[in-house]
């Protein structure tokens, strides 16, 4: 089986749709020797900011000398983006070999099972991390938390970014219901770090941390950030937490990225205080350098300077508002006229996404996104 055939096989698993629940994943990982038990992990859930926050945490860990896995979704261009070690994407040959190995396992008459696309690639990512002998994995949920395939982890920290409406058909029609699902990643005694602000969201998170006897660190109460300078290339800010930093720089523009950075910093601070191997490496120098090294595609990213072309993956109303705010606060200072090119999948809140963006555009071009994974089955975005 070649790479194209392997990826087509994986996409073909989308016919099984989305099955919320852990039974399949637990069984599959058991067949693979429970690779998730061979390294430390950090579990990240939320509606917006998961990918950026995960990438920042991973960058700091890597800069500190830890071999670090990063599991995120969806991908922008290539499937291999989803699984990385020390920021290097999984090779196409490894995708093929792992897909063949896992397919052989699930087709064995003794174990025959039908994992979904996301269950399969979660197992693939965790097995790849084990084979690469990583020290840490930063794992982003696909959707929700409580019944997400990634919730097989017993992490050293649980991170919850901002929570808003998305995937309501699976997670619930109220913010509190969605928050309860995402708070499902909270485990007994595992510290929780969150940037959530909505009162009903915080109620759900606080309730779960109390049930699980888990420490809770909240942005604005236990840690914070103050922007000193911002432009189209990124931000400079001060961080206040257990440790304080001045003049930290990130190359991801937008005030929301400073919030994500603060969340990443507090997470690093929390795990550095645990009795784990070599956490002394997480010192001010490696933390500062790790943030400075961060690169994350598709988030207010310039893909061309002449002409200036900016791309962003905002796919729900709250993300679209963040994008609109960033355009007004930062990019309008340099670029006075914006041509908006937008494509929105049919299962998304098109009106809610476009509402904050349309008033900013001098010209609007609507197009159909050619995202094979979603085009095949609208119920498969993870």
Buried (B, 14 or more C-beta within 10 A) or exposed (E): BEBEEBBEBBBEBBEBEBBBBBEBBBBBBEBBEBBBEBBBBBBBBBBBBBBBBBBBBBBBBBBBEBBBBBBBBBBEEEBBBBBBBBBEBBEBEBBBBBBBEBBEBBEEEEEEBEBBBBBBBBBBBBBBBBBBEBBBBBBBBBBBBBBBBBBBBBBBBBBBBBBBBBBBEBBBEEBBEBBBBBBBBBBEEBBBBBBBEBEBBBBBBBBBBEEBEBBBBBBEEBBBBEEBEBEBEBBBBBBBBEBEBEEBBBBBBBBBBBBBBBBBBBBBBBBBEEEEEEBEBBEEEBBBEBBBBBEBBBBBBEEEEEEEEBBBBBBBBBBBBBBBBBBEEBBEEEEEEBEBEBEBBEEBBBEBBBBBBEEBBEEBEEEEEEBEBBEEBEEBBB
